[in-house]
Every structure is written in structure tokens, then in C-alpha cells.
């Protein structure tokens, strides 16, 4: 356990290189699951939990970590398996930070961290259906055999437990811009269908036309196809909103490729990510994003779109 903990704090140099590191764990089942190390704050043995009457049935209680109350989610139960039981051989707590909130995930055995590339991460099979809790899969060697690693869509898990409101607060909308917003195109790039739906639910209230891609490579191919068709992409798209973590090509690499394409370099790019930390601001400058915002902030999304439209109208 201490080896995993010591490794978690040393990973920021991979961002922007289309690389990532995954924390592997089991849910007291044969499958191997994973989440990005960047989302992990620490891995600990399960401390005493305080039950909270009336809370969501997948929240097993609240842990006090250095005086801070942290809700603990039974990840096994949250993704559709029978919940973890007290008599299970081993279970641990992964403390994570998503969308400016801290929560713990109750899991089984925590295995190790692997270093890989987004090019080796594949979307889940289409036959898995829309109800699955995966954003991607990859493969590792496990006892000389190839094993599938299932990367969990934590945003979907959290969205089913924590209700995210996509409504826009009073006073945020600029009525002078409303009519000119209607019909303008916005491209959303995110491997989480939950995240795409939430951004779409927010921005469609402005009358914007929302286009979607599931990863950076798909988005880059689409953008280049449009340029080959003679389209002026920076003019036709009001902006592109991209996640950081995605299979095959992450948002940083996507932005880098856009900035190095003469026909795409002026596209307005907003990085919209659940990752936290000062490294995001540094990466925005390094790869050339125009804005960086944390996920699930409807008012801020609207402000970004309106600010961009003001720039377009004044140019």
C-alpha cells in the first residue's frame, strides 16, 4: 500500500505527452478496474465510517480524514455489482478529487500503478451498451496472460449519486447577445457521455448547435476533414470544449495538434476537465488552450461562450 501511495504524488510530468498512469484495483471480483492516478489523492485502509440517515444507498458512510468529512461510495454497488460486504477478504479506500469535490471509493484489492499512453486506451465495445460504467479499456499482462483493464466512468457514477443542476442562474445570460448566439456551432469533445450530456444540456439553452466527439483523435479527424472540404473551421465553430483525459488522444495533445495546423490554429479551445491542480494552468499555457474551467459549472460555461461571442463580434 505504501508503495502505491508514494507513487501517486509523482505523476504530473506525463500530462501533455499523451500519456497517463492508471491505478489498478479489484472490486472483489475477477475483473481489473482502473482510474487515472491524477484523480487520486491517497489510498488508505478503510477508517471507521459514520452512517448518515437518508443519504444515497451507495454511500456507505462518512470518513473523517484529518478532520475533513469525506463521503465514502461503495464503488462495487454503484456500478451494478452486489455491494461489498464486511466479510470480504480485503477492501480499501481510494480518496479522489473530481470536479472540486473530494470523495472516497470503497474498493477491494489495490494492485499497482501502470504507465501507458492514451493511444493504448480504447473505447469500450459498442455492444457494451449505453448503460455501462466504462469510459475505456486497455490490456495488461497478468500472470503471463493478457488481461482487460476496465476504466471506470467516475463522472457517471457521481452524477447518479450527486444531482448536477444544468440550469443557468438568473443574471448570467446577456440578453443583448441572446439572438446572436442562436445557431452557432460548438464542438464538445469528451469520452464520458454523462459529461457531454451535461455540457449540451447547459449550452443548448442558449440556442447553440452542439456537435459531439468521443475522443481527441475522432475530433482531430473531423476537424481536418472539414478543412479538406474547404471549411473555415475557426469561423464555423464558435469554440471547442474538450476534456483532458480521453482514449487514443487526450485534450492536451488535441490542442497541440490544432495549434500546429495552419488551418486550425485559430480555433478557440476551452479545456473543461474534472482534473484539479495548478498543473492544469501550466498545461493550458504550454499547449495553447484559450481557457481552462473545471467541469459542472453551468454559469461559467455560459460566460465562456458569451465572452467568446463578444470577441467574435468585436473582431
C-alpha positions in Angstrom: 0.0 0.0 0.0 2.8 2.5 0.9 4.4 1.9 -2.5 1.2 2.9 -4.2 0.8 5.9 -2.0 4.4 7.1 -2.6 3.9 6.8 -6.4 0.7 8.8 -6.6 2.4 12.2 -6.0 5.0 11.9 -8.7 3.0 11.9 -12.0 2.5 15.5 -13.3 5.3 15.2 -15.8 3.2 12.9 -18.0 0.5 15.4 -18.8 0.7 16.8 -22.3 2.7 13.8 -23.6 -0.5 11.8 -24.4 0.5 9.6 -21.6 -1.2 8.6 -18.3 -0.9 6.4 -15.3 -3.7 4.2 -14.1 -4.3 2.9 -10.5 -5.4 -0.7 -10.8 -7.7 -2.3 -8.3 -10.3 -5.1 -8.0 -13.8 -4.9 -6.6 -13.5 -8.4 -5.0 -14.2 -9.9 -8.4 -12.0 -11.3 -11.2 -12.1 -8.1 -13.2 -9.4 -5.4 -13.0 -10.6 -1.8 -12.9 -8.7 1.5 -13.1 -8.9 5.2 -12.6 -6.4 7.9 -13.6 -3.8 8.5 -10.9 -4.3 12.2 -11.4 -7.7 11.9 -9.7 -6.2 10.1 -6.7 -5.2 11.9 -3.6 -4.3 8.9 -1.5 -5.1 5.2 -0.9 -5.7 4.1 2.7 -7.2 1.3 4.7 -10.8 1.9 5.5 -11.2 4.0 8.6 -14.3 4.0 10.9 -17.3 5.2 9.0 -20.2 7.2 10.3 -23.6 6.3 8.9 -25.7 9.1 7.6 -29.5 8.6 7.7 -31.3 9.4 4.4 -28.2 9.5 2.2 -27.9 7.8 -1.1 -27.9 4.0 -0.8 -24.4 3.7 -2.4 -22.9 6.0 0.2 -21.8 3.7 3.0 -20.9 6.5 5.4 -18.6 9.4 6.0 -14.9 9.1 7.0 -13.1 11.8 8.9 -9.7 12.4 7.3 -7.6 14.8 9.2 -10.7 16.5 10.4 -12.4 16.7 7.0 -15.6 14.7 6.4 -15.4 12.7 3.2 -18.3 10.7 1.8 -17.5 7.1 1.0 -19.1 5.5 -2.0 -19.3 1.7 -2.4 -17.9 1.6 -6.0 -18.9 -2.1 -6.5 -22.5 -1.4 -5.7 -22.5 1.9 -7.7 -21.6 0.2 -11.0 -24.2 -2.6 -10.6 -22.4 -5.4 -8.7 -23.7 -6.7 -5.3 -22.3 -4.3 -2.7 -19.1 -5.0 -0.8 -19.6 -7.0 2.4 -17.8 -6.7 5.7 -16.6 -10.3 5.5 -14.9 -9.6 2.1 -11.2 -10.6 2.3 -9.8 -7.1 1.5 -11.1 -3.7 1.0 -9.5 -0.3 0.8 -10.4 3.4 0.3 -9.3 5.4 -2.7 -9.6 9.1 -1.9 -10.2 11.1 -5.1 -10.9 14.7 -6.2 -13.3 15.2 -9.0 -15.0 18.5 -10.0 -13.7 20.4 -7.0 -15.2 17.8 -4.6 -13.4 15.1 -2.5 -14.9 11.6 -2.1 -13.7 8.1 -1.2 -14.4 5.0 -3.2 -14.6 1.7 -1.3 -12.8 -1.0 -3.4 -11.2 -4.4 -2.9 -7.6 -5.1 -3.5 -5.5 -2.1 -4.7 -2.9 -3.6 -7.1 -0.4 -1.2 -8.6 0.1 1.7 -11.0 0.8 1.2 -14.7 2.3 3.7 -17.1 0.7 3.7 -20.5 -0.3 6.0 -23.4 -3.7 7.2 -24.5 -3.1 5.6 -27.8 -3.3 2.2 -26.0 -6.6 3.1 -24.4 -9.6 2.1 -26.4 -13.3 3.0 -26.1 -15.5 0.2 -24.6 -17.1 -2.1 -27.3 -20.3 -0.7 -28.7 -22.0 -3.9 -27.8 -21.5 -3.0 -24.1 -24.5 -0.6 -24.5 -25.1 2.8 -23.1 -25.7 1.7 -19.6 -22.2 0.6 -18.9 -19.9 2.4 -16.4 -16.8 2.4 -18.5 -15.1 5.2 -20.4 -12.4 2.9 -21.9 -10.5 -0.3 -21.7 -6.9 -1.3 -22.1 -4.8 -4.5 -21.7 -2.0 -5.6 -19.4 -0.1 -8.8 -18.8 -1.4 -10.6 -15.7 0.4 -13.8 -14.7 1.7 -14.1 -18.3 -1.8 -13.8 -19.7 -3.4 -10.8 -21.3 -6.0 -9.2 -19.0 -8.5 -6.5 -19.8 -8.5 -3.4 -17.6 -11.8 -1.6 -17.4 -11.5 2.2 -16.8 -14.5 3.4 -14.8 -16.6 6.4 -15.8 -16.4 8.0 -12.4 -18.3 11.1 -13.7 -21.3 8.9 -14.5 -21.1 7.2 -11.0 -21.0 10.6 -9.3 -23.8 12.0 -11.5 -26.1 9.2 -10.3 -25.4 10.0 -6.7 -25.0 13.8 -6.7 -27.6 15.7 -8.7 -25.9 18.2 -11.0 -28.1 21.1 -12.0 -27.5 22.4 -15.5 -29.8 25.4 -15.2 -28.4 28.8 -15.6 -28.5 31.3 -12.7 -30.5 34.5 -13.1 -28.5 37.4 -14.4 -25.8 35.3 -16.1 -27.4 35.5 -19.6 -26.6 38.6 -21.6 -29.9 39.4 -23.3 -28.1 41.6 -25.8 -26.2 38.5 -27.1 -29.1 36.0 -27.0 -30.3 36.4 -30.5 -26.8 36.2 -32.0 -26.0 33.1 -30.1 -28.7 31.0 -31.8 -27.5 28.5 -34.4 -23.8 29.0 -33.8 -21.7 25.8 -33.6 -19.9 24.4 -30.6 -17.9 21.1 -30.6 -17.8 19.1 -27.4 -15.1 16.5 -27.1 -15.4 14.1 -24.1 -15.3 10.4 -23.6 -17.9 10.5 -20.9 -21.4 10.5 -22.3 -22.6 11.9 -19.0 -20.2 14.9 -19.2 -21.2 15.5 -22.9 -24.9 15.5 -21.9 -24.4 17.9 -19.1 -22.5 20.4 -21.3 -25.0 20.0 -24.0 -27.9 20.5 -21.6 -26.4 23.7 -20.4 -25.4 25.3 -23.7 -28.4 24.2 -25.7 -30.4 26.6 -23.6 -28.6 29.4 -25.5 -29.8 28.1 -28.8 -26.3 26.9 -29.7 -25.9 23.9 -32.1 -24.0 21.2 -30.3 -21.7 18.8 -32.1 -20.1 15.9 -30.2 -16.9 13.7 -30.4 -16.0 10.9 -28.0 -12.2 11.4 -28.0 -9.4 13.7 -29.2 -8.5 11.6 -32.3 -12.1 11.5 -33.5 -12.3 15.3 -33.1 -9.0 15.9 -34.9 -10.0 13.7 -37.8 -13.3 15.6 -38.1 -11.7 19.0 -37.9 -9.2 18.0 -40.6 -11.9 16.6 -42.8 -13.7 19.9 -42.6 -10.6 21.8 -43.7 -10.2 19.4 -46.6 -13.8 20.2 -47.6 -12.8 23.9 -47.7 -14.5 24.9 -44.5 -13.0 27.7 -42.4 -13.2 25.8 -39.1 -12.2 28.7 -36.7 -15.1 30.7 -38.2 -17.7 28.0 -38.4 -17.1 26.9 -34.8 -17.7 29.4 -32.1 -15.5 27.3 -29.8 -14.4 23.8 -29.0 -14.8 22.4 -25.4 -12.6 19.5 -24.7 -11.9 17.1 -21.8 -8.3 16.5 -20.8 -8.5 12.7 -20.4 -9.7 10.7 -23.4 -8.8 7.4 -25.1 -6.5 7.5 -28.1 -5.7 11.2 -27.8 -6.1 13.4 -24.8 -7.2 17.0 -24.8 -3.7 18.5 -24.4 -2.4 16.6 -27.4 -5.5 17.5 -29.4 -4.9 21.2 -28.6 -1.3 20.9 -29.5 -2.1 19.4 -32.9 -4.7 22.1 -33.6 -2.2 24.9 -32.8 0.3 23.3 -35.2 -2.1 23.1 -38.1 -2.2 26.4 -40.1 -5.9 26.0 -41.0 -7.0 25.2 -37.4 -4.6 27.2 -35.2 -7.0 30.0 -34.5 -9.8 27.7 -33.2 -10.9 28.8 -29.8 -10.2 25.9 -27.4 -11.6 25.6 -23.8 -10.3 22.8 -21.6 -13.1 21.5 -19.5 -11.9 18.9 -17.0 -12.6 17.3 -13.7 -8.9 17.2 -13.0 -7.8 19.6 -10.3 -4.5 21.2 -9.5 -2.1 24.0 -10.6 -0.6 21.8 -13.3 -3.7 22.5 -15.4 -2.9 26.2 -15.6 0.6 25.4 -16.6 -0.6 22.9 -19.3 -3.1 25.4 -20.7 -0.2 27.8 -21.4 2.1 25.0 -22.6 -0.3 23.6 -25.3 -2.1 26.8 -26.0 -5.7 26.5 -24.7 -7.6 29.7 -24.6 -9.5 28.9 -21.4 -9.5 26.3 -18.6 -12.6 25.6 -16.5 -13.5 22.8 -14.1 -16.4 20.6 -15.0 -20.1 21.0 -14.0 -20.2 24.8 -13.7 -23.1 25.8 -16.0 -22.8 29.5 -15.3 -19.1 29.5 -16.1 -19.7 27.6 -19.4 -22.3 30.2 -20.4 -19.8 33.0 -19.5 -17.1 31.4 -21.7 -19.5 31.1 -24.6 -20.6 34.7 -24.2 -17.1 36.0 -23.8 -16.1 34.2 -27.0 -19.0 35.6 -28.9 -18.2 39.1 -27.8 -14.6 38.6 -29.1 -16.0 37.4 -32.4 -18.4 40.3 -32.8 -15.8 42.9 -32.0 -13.2 41.5 -34.4 
